[in-house]
Amino acid sequence: MGLPWVNWRCLRTSHAVWLKLAGADVKDAQGQMRHSRASTTLDIYQQFVPESQQRVVAKLSSLSRMVN
């Protein structure tokens, strides 16, 4: 991707947050992330995303589809 700040941890955290935003149960996310404990998924990887930020991301996604 050529972005210096993107690494595996960033991608894993993004994946965990997207699972949460999609409504995945913590046990399902734990399985996807292959964590032995759900607390690892919750405490380290799944971050709280305020609703206002979710709306902005949704708008950006729709904008990018219009450009492509």
C-alpha positions in Angstrom: 0.0 0.0 0.0 3.0 2.3 0.4 1.7 3.9 3.6 4.4 3.9 6.3 2.0 3.9 9.2 0.0 0.8 8.1 1.3 -2.4 9.8 -0.2 -5.7 10.8 -1.3 -4.4 14.2 -3.1 -1.5 12.5 -4.8 -3.9 10.0 -5.8 -6.3 12.9 -7.2 -3.5 14.9 -9.2 -2.2 12.0 -10.6 -5.6 11.3 -11.7 -6.0 14.9 -13.4 -2.6 14.9 -15.1 -3.3 11.6 -16.4 -6.6 13.0 -17.8 -4.7 16.0 -19.4 -2.0 13.8 -21.0 -4.8 11.6 -22.6 -6.2 14.8 -20.5 -9.2 15.2 -20.7 -10.9 18.6 -17.5 -10.8 20.7 -17.2 -14.6 20.5 -17.4 -14.4 16.7 -14.8 -11.6 16.6 -12.6 -13.7 19.0 -12.8 -16.6 16.6 -12.0 -14.4 13.6 -9.0 -12.9 15.4 -8.0 -16.4 16.7 -7.6 -15.1 20.3 -7.7 -17.7 23.1 -9.6 -15.2 25.4 -12.4 -12.8 24.5 -10.8 -10.2 26.8 -7.9 -9.9 24.4 -10.3 -9.0 21.6 -12.2 -6.5 23.7 -9.4 -4.9 25.7 -6.7 -4.6 23.0 -8.3 -4.8 19.5 -11.9 -3.6 19.6 -11.9 0.1 20.1 -14.9 2.3 20.8 -16.0 4.3 17.7 -18.5 7.1 18.5 -21.6 7.3 16.3 -20.6 10.6 14.9 -17.4 9.1 13.6 -19.3 6.1 12.1 -21.5 8.6 10.2 -18.5 10.4 8.7 -16.9 7.1 7.6 -20.1 6.0 6.0 -20.3 9.3 4.1 -16.7 8.9 3.0 -17.4 5.4 1.8 -20.3 6.6 -0.3 -18.2 9.4 -1.7 -15.4 7.0 -2.8 -18.0 4.8 -4.6 -19.2 7.9 -6.5 -15.7 8.7 -7.6 -14.9 5.2 -8.8 
